[in-house]
Amino acid sequence: MSYSTIEKYCSKRSVSLVAVSKTKPAAAITEMYAKGQRVFGENKVQELVDKQAKLPEDIDWHFIGHLQRNKVKHIAAFISLIHSVDSEKLIQEINKQGAKVNRIIPVLLQFYIASEESKFGLDWSEAEKLLDNKAAFANVQICGVMGMASFTSDEVQVRQEFGKLKKVFEKINAKYFPNEPSFKTISMGMSGDYEIAIEEGSNMVRIGSLLFGARNY
Ligand SMILES: *Cc1c(COP(=O)(O)O)cnc(C)c1O
């Protein structure tokens, strides 16, 4: 599908589009940048650092993969949004590195919504524990939630899982961020399920293969 088709689909619904460029060469990003895209998502620190160094400075880089604590320091100075906070230890480290570079780093809390065992993410009680302690993280801005649905063709299940994340967002918003407009992001939906995700309340989709073609690892 073409970039402009997806871009139009999203902007009509006020959904932001993260172009997931992982494994793709810098030239593929440059091509999409020329069409107007500024937000790109990567899931490997080294790959992100290499691309950031050689691509235009006004790109907003989002980190969307599992983030190891010892690698936060490599991206702290420039990252626009980390989607994948899945432990209190990780947010502590992001806070520490944010302080070092004098930034408030925007993050999302990643929730475990799929039925598959392998997915990373917080459950509700872990999230509460982290959020009860949020005043300790002055160099982090918690902007919303992120989740991945199960990899299945069962549309009913996918819809249910996205619905679950929307409810988690609302619960956190009411309990921890009332009247805080910066808590606003629901990052859900990928190439195979972004339409369902948007119907279920997503306002940020992360789309890779549909934009760049299939990845060969
Ligand atoms: C790779 C990836 C995507 C994009 O996947 P596509 O199916 O290619 O759109 C989105 N989110 C995360 C967390 C990913 O790792």
The ligand as an ORCA input file, in Angstrom:
! r2SCAN-3c Opt
* xyz 0 1
  C       7.993     -4.419     13.884
  C       7.043     -3.733     14.801
  C       5.920     -3.044     14.306
  C       5.563     -2.971     12.845
  O       5.191     -4.216     12.366
  P       4.519     -4.398     10.911
  O       3.703     -5.625     11.053
  O       5.642     -4.530      9.952
  O       3.701     -3.194     10.650
  C       5.116     -2.396     15.213
  N       5.358     -2.428     16.535
  C       6.418     -3.083     17.046
  C       6.626     -3.081     18.513
  C       7.288     -3.771     16.207
  O       8.337     -4.415     16.731
*
